[in-house]
Amino acid sequence: MATMVSARVPDETARELRACAQDEERSVSEIMSRAIQEYVRAARFPGILFVSGANGRRRARLAGGPDVWEVVLVGRDLAWDPEKTAAHLGIPAPAARSALAFYAAYPDEIDARLKRLDELDADPRRAFPGIRVFAAEPGSDAASA
C-alpha cells in the first residue's frame, strides 16, 4: 500500500527529478519514492549507501566496502558472527554488524538476490546458454588456481 505525501522542492531539483525519471523510464513518483526509501534506510544504518549496478538495479553497499548481499553471503556461512564475517572480508567489525543488521531489517531484496545466485551456481547453463562449464578435480592444478 502506498500513502500520498506532498513535498515542495526547489525548481532545479524538480527539473533534475524529471530528467532522472526520463533517463530511467520511470515516473517522478517512482524516483522520489525510491530516493526517500533509500534515504530513510541509510539514515537508520550508517555506512550503508545505495548504488546502481550494470543491470540498472539499485543495491545496498557498505561505504568503501562490499555490497550488503556479499556480507550476508559470508555471514550466513559463519553463523552470523559479525567479527568472523568482518575478519573474513577484511572489513571493520562495525561495518559487518551494520550490514547484517540491515539484512535483518530488509531481508526480502537480499534474499531474492542470493536465491538468484544460488540458482546460477546450481545451473549456470540456464542463465548462460552455450556456456562451457568445467569441473576441476580436488587437488588438481585447476582446482588450486
Secondary structure, DSSP 8 states (H G I E B T S, - for coil): ----------HHHHHHHHHHHHHHT--HHHHHHHHHHHHHHHHHSTTEEEEE-TTS-EEEEETTS-BHHHHHHHHHHTTT-HHHHHHHHTS-HHHHHHHHHHHHHSHHHHHHHHHHHHHHHH-HHHHSTT-------TTSHHHH-
